[in-house]
Amino acid sequence: MASPLRLATGLASRRIPAAVHVSRRGYAEASDKIKLSLALPHQSIFNSTDVVQVNVCAATGDMGILANHVPSVEPLRPGVIEVIESTGGSKKWFISGGFATVHPNNKLTINAVEAAPLEDFSIEAVRTNLQEALRVASGNGSEEDLVEARIEADVYESLQHALGSK
């Protein structure tokens, strides 16, 4: 059996830290920025611009990207990219698809085939074009025409959804 004095001195000699700090990953601080580059084959919309957050339409689901995000590559489906700026305002673009690459050191690159500001679209024109694409997709055209029409209809459906949730 251990002596009570030896047990007490053994416990007293151990140092217990005054405060234990546990490090956890949380939301990025408001002062943290991510450098966004949004590029199309014919145009650069953003070029290493500091922004607070970017919401993307990833193939696996919608996601928000903040500073200190884990590096990753995400395929993008047709949908809306929302850029939240330091001023608190946001800008929205509809993209036809592409890839988002989150790099170390708070850099995000989005490569898209086509993109346009969401406010440039007319809901009436989208509805009309969607109906035409669905008509062609359900018709008797060549396999190539049917596939193209189905892809076009998918994009118009995504655009219609985006305009409905402006």
SULKA-V222661 format. One record per residue. N is the residue number from 1. RES is the residue in three letters. PSI is psi as a letter, one per 30 degrees, with the letter a starting at -180 (999 if undefined). NEAR is the number of other ideal C-beta (glycine too) atoms within 10 Angstrom. Layout:
[[N RES PSI NEAR] [N RES PSI NEAR]]
This chain:
[[1 MET k 4] [2 ALA k 7] [3 SER k 9] [4 PRO e 8] [5 LEU e 8] [6 ARG e 9] [7 LEU e 11] [8 ALA e 10] [9 THR e 10] [10 GLY e 11] [11 LEU e 9] [12 ALA f 8] [13 SER f 7] [14 ARG k 6] [15 ARG k 6] [16 ILE k 6] [17 PRO k 6] [18 ALA e 5] [19 ALA k 4] [20 VAL k 6] [21 HIS k 5] [22 VAL k 4] [23 SER k 5] [24 ARG k 4] [25 ARG k 8] [26 GLY a 8] [27 TYR k 11] [28 ALA k 17] [29 GLU l 10] [30 ALA f 9] [31 SER f 8] [32 ASP k 14] [33 LYS l 18] [34 ILE k 22] [35 LYS j 17] [36 LEU k 25] [37 SER j 17] [38 LEU j 24] [39 ALA k 16] [40 LEU l 18] [41 PRO f 8] [42 HIS f 6] [43 GLN k 8] [44 SER j 10] [45 ILE e 19] [46 PHE k 19] [47 ASN j 10] [48 SER h 11] [49 THR k 15] [50 ASP k 14] [51 VAL l 21] [52 VAL e 20] [53 GLN l 21] [54 VAL k 23] [55 ASN k 17] [56 VAL l 24] [57 CYS i 22] [58 ALA l 17] [59 ALA f 11] [60 THR f 8] [61 GLY l 9] [62 ASP k 12] [63 MET k 15] [64 GLY k 12] [65 ILE k 22] [66 LEU l 19] [67 ALA l 21] [68 ASN g 15] [69 HIS k 20] [70 VAL k 8] [71 PRO k 10] [72 SER l 12] [73 VAL k 10] [74 GLU k 19] [75 PRO k 11] [76 LEU k 20] [77 ARG l 19] [78 PRO k 22] [79 GLY a 22] [80 VAL k 20] [81 ILE k 23] [82 GLU k 17] [83 VAL j 22] [84 ILE j 16] [85 GLU l 15] [86 SER f 12] [87 THR f 7] [88 GLY f 7] [89 GLY l 8] [90 SER l 14] [91 LYS k 15] [92 LYS k 14] [93 TRP k 23] [94 PHE k 24] [95 ILE l 26] [96 SER f 19] [97 GLY l 19] [98 GLY b 22] [99 PHE k 15] [100 ALA k 24] [101 THR j 14] [102 VAL j 21] [103 HIS l 15] [104 PRO l 9] [105 ASN h 9] [106 ASN h 18] [107 LYS k 16] [108 LEU k 24] [109 THR k 17] [110 ILE k 26] [111 ASN k 15] [112 ALA l 21] [113 VAL e 12] [114 GLU k 15] [115 ALA k 19] [116 ALA k 14] [117 PRO k 11] [118 LEU e 17] [119 GLU f 11] [120 ASP f 8] [121 PHE k 16] [122 SER k 10] [123 ILE e 12] [124 GLU e 8] [125 ALA e 11] [126 VAL e 21] [127 ARG e 14] [128 THR e 12] [129 ASN e 17] [130 LEU e 18] [131 GLN e 12] [132 GLU e 14] [133 ALA e 20] [134 LEU e 16] [135 ARG e 11] [136 VAL e 17] [137 ALA f 18] [138 SER g 12] [139 GLY a 10] [140 ASN g 7] [141 GLY a 13] [142 SER l 8] [143 GLU e 7] [144 GLU e 8] [145 ASP e 13] [146 LEU e 15] [147 VAL e 12] [148 GLU e 15] [149 ALA e 19] [150 ARG e 15] [151 ILE e 15] [152 GLU e 17] [153 ALA e 20] [154 ASP e 17] [155 VAL e 22] [156 TYR e 21] [157 GLU e 15] [158 SER e 20] [159 LEU e 24] [160 GLN e 16] [161 HIS e 13] [162 ALA e 20] [163 LEU e 17] [164 GLY f 9] [165 SER h 7] [166 LYS 999 10]]
